[in-house]
Amino acid sequence: MPRGGVPQGRQPHVLLHRGLSAIEELLPGLRGQLVDAGGVPLDTGDLAWLGERGWAPFGTPALELVSATRPLVEHLIRRRVAELPGVELRGGTRVRGLSRGATTTGGGWLVECFDAPPVRADLVVDASGRSSRLPDWLTQLRIGAPATTTVDAGFGYAGRVYAAPSDHLGRVAGIVMLPVPGAPAGGVALPVEGGRWMVAAVGAGGHRPPRDPAGFDAFLNRLRDPALADFTRSARPMGDITVHRRTHNVRRRYERLTHWPDGLLVVGDALCAFNPVYGQGITVAATQALLLRQTLAAGVRPGWERRLMRRLHRAADLPWAIATGEDLRHTGGGPASGLDALFGRWSGEVDRLAAHGNLRAQRALDRVYHLVGSPAGLLHPALLAAAVRGRLLGLPSPVPRPPLTTGSAQRDQTDTERHPAYPPPP
């Protein structure tokens, strides 16, 4: 079941390829456990992906994902972490504050809890998410609150679970329709464990999807392509529609504080939270966990926390640029500098090449989006040459619509009951 402290837990989640690799490095064998528990391995090259300039090339190997619900991912990670030597989990404990430990040896922190004794710690890692209260606690300790940057395009989500077999779309592994300027509504459909699919509608500003079933269906019918609407008509809905609208990007610049205390670190959404539509949050947190492990394994010297905080911030630079750059396009804001504007136009040109069948362009975009490659890969000489040729001679035909099918559009009740991929209603 989704946790109360994770309001987006009922929405579709994707571990970007870099995130899946990082978690596998931290907890070897987790990918296999996800698949054994019903997670669906898929290739991004088999997704029906509709971007700003058209459909992405379909049907060629790209990057692996495992699609699963967030509660399943959390359950398996929690179980693996609990098995690690020296780990103690305290359930049902709420943190009230943070203070300096007053001991004769001069050290540490006291993590103060509601209805529980304080916990003494030499190192505190704040991983409490975008609702982190650390800025308030640092202010109370006279350390000061960090400067904060917020970018909010007003996105909202509405999600619903559907029952359908994993091959319901034929050769297509899932559907992704990006909201883009001029068409700020989209959605996704991804298979998850238990013979289910998670479908989410997403829109910005006045185009946010509603909670009621009739409004949800009408929203899908108004999208640029009928793929998601066709899918939901041919699958069986399970349960209610859930909404999530806390989607702003927020970055707390702790690395700029003049005096950073020893024994304190901040990671994940507590440090930098992203619009969930880009699927970056878990991946960035996992890469930061790797940085922490590498630092501790190498041995620490005085001031190591401040140096590591700078590295943790740098790990968020690229995903922050992607998320805020796209969101600012929805709000009418522009990039901060002429260089950013120039690179944004070039990224659009690479996207145009991809929408006309250039696989090198598509793979370069994939690697940046999944945080396994540098934006410098978009400047490959072959892409520059292809863009020049396209301007002089014209581009090939646009990529055709992927072979989207929805199996049998109508299944009678008898067939539904005997189909093993259809679990009973909740």
C-alpha positions in Angstrom: 0.0 0.0 0.0 1.2 3.6 -0.7 2.6 5.3 2.4 0.7 8.3 3.8 3.9 10.4 3.6 4.2 9.8 -0.1 1.1 11.4 -1.7 2.5 10.6 -5.2 2.8 6.9 -4.3 -0.3 6.0 -6.3 0.9 7.6 -9.5 3.1 5.8 -12.1 6.8 5.8 -11.2 9.7 5.0 -13.5 13.2 4.3 -12.5 15.4 6.0 -15.1 18.1 3.7 -16.5 20.7 5.5 -14.4 18.5 5.1 -11.3 18.1 1.4 -11.9 21.8 1.0 -12.3 22.6 3.0 -9.2 20.2 1.0 -7.0 21.5 -2.3 -8.4 25.1 -1.1 -7.4 23.9 -0.2 -3.9 21.8 -3.4 -3.5 23.0 -6.0 -5.9 20.3 -8.3 -7.2 17.4 -5.9 -6.6 16.5 -5.7 -10.3 16.0 -9.5 -10.3 13.9 -9.3 -7.1 11.7 -6.6 -8.7 11.2 -8.8 -11.7 10.5 -11.9 -9.6 7.9 -9.9 -7.6 6.1 -9.0 -10.9 7.9 -5.9 -12.1 7.8 -5.6 -15.8 11.2 -5.3 -17.7 10.9 -3.2 -20.8 13.1 -1.4 -23.3 12.6 2.3 -23.9 13.0 1.6 -27.6 9.7 -0.3 -27.4 7.7 2.6 -25.9 5.3 4.6 -28.0 6.8 8.0 -27.2 5.1 11.1 -28.5 7.2 14.2 -28.0 6.9 17.8 -29.2 7.8 17.1 -32.8 6.3 13.7 -33.3 6.8 10.1 -32.5 10.2 8.8 -31.4 11.7 5.9 -33.4 10.2 2.6 -32.3 11.3 -1.0 -32.2 15.1 -0.7 -31.8 17.0 -1.6 -28.6 17.7 1.3 -26.3 17.8 1.4 -22.5 16.3 -1.0 -20.0 13.7 -0.1 -17.4 11.7 -2.2 -14.9 8.2 -0.9 -14.4 6.7 -1.4 -11.0 4.5 0.4 -8.5 6.3 2.6 -6.0 5.0 0.5 -3.0 6.7 -2.6 -4.4 10.0 -0.8 -5.0 9.9 0.7 -1.5 9.0 -2.7 0.1 11.9 -4.5 -1.6 14.4 -1.7 -0.8 13.3 -1.5 2.8 13.6 -5.3 3.2 17.1 -5.3 1.7 18.3 -2.3 3.8 16.9 -3.9 7.0 19.1 -7.0 6.3 22.3 -4.9 6.2 24.5 -5.3 9.3 24.2 -2.5 11.8 20.9 -1.2 10.5 18.1 -0.5 12.9 14.7 0.7 11.6 12.4 2.6 13.9 8.8 2.6 12.5 6.2 5.1 13.6 8.8 7.6 14.9 8.3 11.2 14.0 11.2 13.7 14.2 10.5 16.9 16.1 13.7 18.7 15.7 17.5 18.7 15.6 19.9 20.1 18.2 23.6 19.9 19.0 24.5 17.2 21.4 25.9 18.6 24.7 28.5 16.0 25.9 31.9 16.2 27.5 33.4 14.8 24.4 31.9 17.7 22.4 30.1 15.9 19.9 27.3 15.0 17.6 23.7 15.7 17.2 20.5 15.0 19.0 17.6 13.9 16.8 14.6 14.9 18.9 11.4 12.8 18.4 7.8 13.0 19.4 6.8 10.4 22.0 10.3 8.8 21.9 13.7 9.5 23.5 16.1 11.5 21.4 18.6 9.7 19.2 22.3 10.7 19.4 24.2 10.6 16.1 27.6 11.6 14.8 26.2 11.9 11.3 22.7 13.0 10.4 21.4 12.6 6.8 18.2 14.5 6.0 16.3 12.4 3.4 12.9 13.5 4.5 11.7 14.8 1.1 10.4 18.1 -0.2 8.6 18.7 3.2 11.9 18.8 5.0 11.9 21.1 8.0 15.7 21.4 8.1 15.7 25.0 7.0 13.7 25.9 10.1 15.9 23.9 12.4 19.1 25.4 11.0 17.5 28.9 11.6 16.8 28.0 15.2 20.4 26.8 15.6 21.5 30.3 14.2 23.2 28.6 11.2 20.7 30.2 8.8 18.3 28.9 6.2 19.5 28.3 2.6 18.5 30.4 -0.4 15.7 28.6 -2.2 14.7 28.5 -5.9 11.2 27.4 -6.9 9.9 26.9 -10.4 6.2 25.9 -10.6 4.4 25.3 -13.9 1.2 24.2 -12.1 1.2 20.6 -13.2 -1.4 18.2 -11.9 -1.8 14.5 -12.2 -4.8 12.1 -12.1 -4.1 8.4 -12.1 -6.0 5.2 -12.2 -5.2 1.5 -12.3 -6.5 -0.8 -15.0 -6.5 -4.5 -15.5 -5.1 -5.8 -18.8 -2.6 -8.4 -19.9 1.0 -7.3 -20.3 0.8 -7.7 -24.1 -2.4 -5.6 -24.3 -0.7 -3.1 -26.6 0.9 -5.8 -28.9 4.5 -5.0 -29.6 4.3 -1.7 -27.7 5.6 -1.8 -24.1 3.8 1.3 -22.9 2.7 4.8 -23.9 4.2 8.2 -23.1 2.6 11.4 -24.4 4.6 14.4 -23.2 2.8 17.7 -22.4 4.5 20.3 -24.5 4.1 24.1 -25.0 1.0 24.6 -27.1 -0.4 21.2 -26.0 0.1 21.2 -22.2 -1.7 17.9 -21.6 -0.4 14.3 -21.9 -0.2 11.1 -20.0 1.3 7.6 -19.7 0.3 4.0 -19.5 2.8 1.5 -18.1 2.4 -2.2 -17.1 3.2 -3.1 -13.5 3.0 -6.2 -11.3 -0.2 -8.2 -10.9 -1.5 -7.9 -14.5 -2.2 -4.2 -14.0 -1.4 -1.0 -15.8 -1.0 2.4 -14.3 -2.5 5.2 -16.4 -1.9 8.8 -15.5 -3.2 12.0 -17.2 -1.1 15.1 -16.7 -1.6 18.8 -17.5 -0.3 22.2 -16.7 -2.2 25.3 -15.4 -5.8 25.2 -16.5 -5.3 21.9 -18.3 -5.0 19.8 -15.2 -7.0 16.6 -15.3 -10.0 16.1 -13.0 -10.7 13.5 -10.4 -14.1 12.2 -11.6 -14.2 9.2 -14.0 -16.2 11.0 -16.7 -13.9 14.0 -16.6 -10.8 11.8 -16.6 -12.1 10.0 -19.7 -12.9 13.2 -21.4 -9.4 14.6 -20.7 -7.8 11.5 -22.4 -10.1 12.0 -25.4 -8.8 15.5 -25.9 -5.2 14.6 -26.1 -3.1 14.9 -29.3 -3.4 11.2 -30.0 -6.2 8.7 -29.0 -3.8 6.1 -27.8 -4.4 6.5 -24.1 -8.2 6.9 -24.6 -8.3 3.8 -26.7 -6.3 1.9 -24.0 -8.6 2.8 -21.2 -11.7 1.9 -23.2 -10.4 -1.6 -23.8 -9.1 -2.3 -20.3 -11.0 -2.6 -17.0 -10.7 0.2 -14.4 -9.8 -0.8 -10.9 -10.5 1.5 -8.0 -10.8 5.3 -7.8 -8.9 8.0 -9.5 -6.2 9.7 -7.4 -4.8 13.1 -7.9 -1.5 14.8 -7.1 -0.7 18.4 -7.6 2.4 19.2 -5.5 4.7 19.2 -8.5 6.8 22.4 -8.2 10.6 22.2 -8.6 12.4 23.4 -5.5 16.1 23.7 -4.8 17.7 24.5 -1.5 21.2 25.9 -1.9 22.8 24.5 1.3 26.2 24.6 -0.3 26.1 28.4 -0.2 25.7 28.7 3.5 28.8 30.3 5.0 29.1 27.9 8.0 28.1 24.3 7.2 28.0 22.2 10.4 30.0 19.0 10.8 28.1 15.7 10.8 25.2 16.9 8.6 24.2 16.0 5.0 21.1 16.5 2.9 20.1 14.3 0.0 17.1 13.6 -2.3 14.1 15.8 -2.5 15.1 17.5 0.8 18.0 19.0 -1.2 16.4 19.3 -4.7 12.9 18.2 -5.7 11.8 18.0 -9.3 8.5 18.0 -11.1 7.7 14.2 -11.0 6.6 14.2 -14.7 10.3 13.8 -15.6 10.9 10.8 -13.3 14.2 12.1 -11.9 13.7 12.1 -8.1 14.5 8.5 -7.1 17.4 8.4 -9.6 19.1 11.5 -8.3 18.7 10.2 -4.7 20.3 6.9 -5.7 23.2 8.6 -7.3 23.7 10.8 -4.2 23.7 7.6 -2.0 26.5 6.3 -4.2 28.5 9.5 -3.7 28.0 9.1 0.1 29.1 5.5 0.1 32.2 6.3 -2.1 33.2 9.2 0.2 32.9 7.1 3.4 34.8 4.2 1.8 37.7 6.5 0.8 38.1 7.8 4.4 37.1 11.2 5.6 39.1 14.3 6.6 38.0 17.5 8.5 35.4 19.4 6.4 34.4 16.4 4.3 30.7 17.1 4.8 31.0 20.5 3.1 32.9 19.1 0.2 30.5 16.3 -0.2 27.5 18.7 -0.1 29.0 20.4 -3.2 29.1 17.1 -5.0 25.6 16.2 -4.0 24.4 19.5 -5.4 26.3 18.9 -8.7 24.6 15.6 -9.0 21.3 17.5 -9.3 22.6 20.1 -11.8 21.6 18.3 -15.0 18.2 17.0 -13.9 17.4 20.4 -12.5 18.3 22.1 -15.8 16.1 19.6 -17.7 13.1 19.9 -15.4 13.1 23.6 -14.9 14.0 24.3 -18.5 10.9 22.4 -19.7 8.7 23.9 -17.0 9.7 27.4 -17.8 8.6 26.8 -21.4 5.1 26.1 -20.1 5.0 29.2 -17.9 6.3 31.5 -20.7 9.6 32.0 -18.9 12.8 31.8 -20.8 16.3 30.4 -20.2 18.6 32.5 -18.0 21.3 33.2 -20.5 22.0 33.5 -24.3 24.0 30.2 -24.1 21.1 28.4 -22.5 18.8 29.7 -25.2 21.2 28.6 -27.9 21.6 25.1 -26.5 17.8 24.9 -26.1 17.3 25.6 -29.8 19.9 23.0 -30.7 18.2 20.4 -28.4 15.0 21.1 -30.4 16.9 20.5 -33.6 18.2 17.2 -32.3 14.6 16.3 -31.3 13.4 17.2 -34.8 16.1 14.9 -36.3 14.9 12.1 -34.0 11.3 12.6 -35.0 12.4 12.1 -38.6 14.1 8.8 -37.9 17.6 9.7 -36.9 18.5 7.0 -34.4 21.8 8.6 -33.3 19.8 11.7 -32.4 17.2 9.7 -30.4 19.9 7.7 -28.5 21.7 10.9 -27.6 18.4 12.4 -26.2 17.7 9.1 -24.4 21.1 9.1 -22.7 20.6 12.7 -21.5 17.0 12.1 -20.3 18.0 8.9 -18.4 21.1 10.7 -16.9 23.6 8.3 -18.3 25.1 10.7 -20.8 26.3 14.3 -21.0 24.5 17.0 -23.0 27.8 17.2 -24.9 26.7 14.1 -26.7 24.1 16.2 -28.5 26.9 18.0 -30.2 28.3 15.0 -32.0 29.7 16.0 -35.5 27.4 13.5 -37.1 24.3 15.3 -35.7 25.6 18.6 -36.8 26.1 17.3 -40.3 22.6 15.7 -40.3 21.1 19.0 -39.2 22.9 20.9 -42.0 21.8 18.3 -44.6 18.2 18.5 -43.3 18.2 22.2 -43.7 19.6 22.1 -47.2 18.0 19.0 -48.6 15.0 18.4 -46.3 14.5 15.6 -43.8 13.2 12.1 -44.4 9.5 11.4 -43.6 8.4 11.7 -40.0 8.5 8.6 -37.9 5.2 6.7 -38.3 2.9 6.1 -35.4 4.0 3.0 -33.5 1.9 -0.2 -34.1 -0.5 0.5 -31.3 -3.2 -2.2 -30.8 -5.4 -2.8 -27.7 -6.1 -6.5 -28.2 -9.8 -7.3 -28.2 -11.6 -4.0 -27.7 -14.5 -5.7 -25.9 -14.2 -8.7 -23.6 -17.3 -10.3 -22.2 -17.4 -10.9 -18.4 -16.8 -14.6 -18.8 -13.5 -14.1 -20.7 -12.5 -11.4 -18.1 -13.0 -13.8 -15.2 -11.0 -16.7 -16.7 -8.1 -14.6 -18.0 -5.2 -15.1 -15.5 -3.8 -11.6 -16.0 -7.0 -10.0 -14.7 -7.0 -9.8 -10.9 -10.3 -9.4 -9.1 -11.5 -5.9 -8.3 -10.2 -4.5 -4.9 
